[in-house]
């Protein structure tokens, strides 16, 4: 019996081992895929565009260090209370491991300090999504409270950039207590007649939204940022009805009167500087 060997015909377009060796290697970190329009962006191009998609204007999340570099005058940021770090104060199972993992990306969920914004001396607090999604623990509340107390004493304005998944459940009621603690510090700062501006970035949710994030004298937000207490999925499951497509975006919240303006990232520093000077800071 004759056996026939079926041989796949050679496709000239297929890469041979020799051709594959000549293909240049392109590292994955050179490209970033936009989650909104699916466009592949050169990392260098995105960084030059302040981490904003050049095709659809999607605002990528920034680390605290990147945002400080964006807003504070070069070399002016003097960080305060950097030694304060989260501890497993309740002995919550697995929390030590989570803190250890998070600390490899960022030291804490907020960085606070004194800087100048276009020459105007300001207390600046920037939350960091790289540390447990910017969740609010006891250290978060303590650092923000101290920042407001310093600003009240020195009669300085405060700018807070928020990003948070809410209160940190591993710290239980002690985490929730930070809502009242920070709000008290904000009230004392306000009673002294001082300016407080918040900048809401994606996402700002939970206990942070229910406290200091929405207590600013002027509340700004980046485009298409999620601003909410409970997330849209939780609300849909509770109400059993479909929500509008743009529900809880910064543009939606602006229409409802909860924030004052949606500001492009490129215009954020000039806007803050203008607002600070309009309120009498940086003069004389």
BELWOSUL-V68922 format. One record per backbone hydrogen bond with DSSP energy under -1.0 kcal/mol. CO is the residue of the C=O (numbers start at 1). NH is the residue of the N-H. If there is no record, write none. Layout:
# BELWOSUL-V68922
co=<CO;CO>
nh=<NH;NH>
This chain:
# BELWOSUL-V68922
co=<11;16;17;27;28;30;32;34;39;41;42;43;44;45;46;47;51;53;58;63;64;65;66;67;68;73;78;81;87;88;92;94;95;96;97;98;99;102;102;109;111;112;113;114;115;116;117;120;122;123;124;125;126;128;129;131;132;133;136;137;138;139;140;141;142;143;144;145;146;147;148;149;150;151;157;158;159;160;161;162;164;166;168;169;171;172;172;173;175;176;177;178;179;180;181;182;183;184;185;186;187;189;190;195;196;196;197;198;199;200;203;204;206;208;208;211;212;218;219;219;220;221;222;226;229;231;232;233;234;235;236;244;246;248;249;250;251;252;253;254;261;264;265;267;268;269;270;271;272;273;274;275;276;277>
nh=<14;20;21;30;31;43;41;38;34;32;46;47;48;49;51;50;60;57;53;67;68;69;70;71;72;76;114;84;89;91;95;98;99;100;101;102;103;105;106;128;126;80;124;78;122;73;120;117;115;159;113;161;111;131;133;134;135;165;168;141;142;143;144;145;146;147;148;149;150;151;152;153;154;156;123;197;125;199;127;201;205;136;171;172;174;175;176;177;178;179;181;182;183;184;185;186;187;188;189;190;191;194;193;158;217;218;160;220;162;222;164;228;210;211;213;214;215;198;260;261;200;263;225;204;206;235;236;237;238;239;240;247;249;227;253;254;255;256;258;257;221;267;268;271;272;273;274;275;276;277;278;279;281;280>
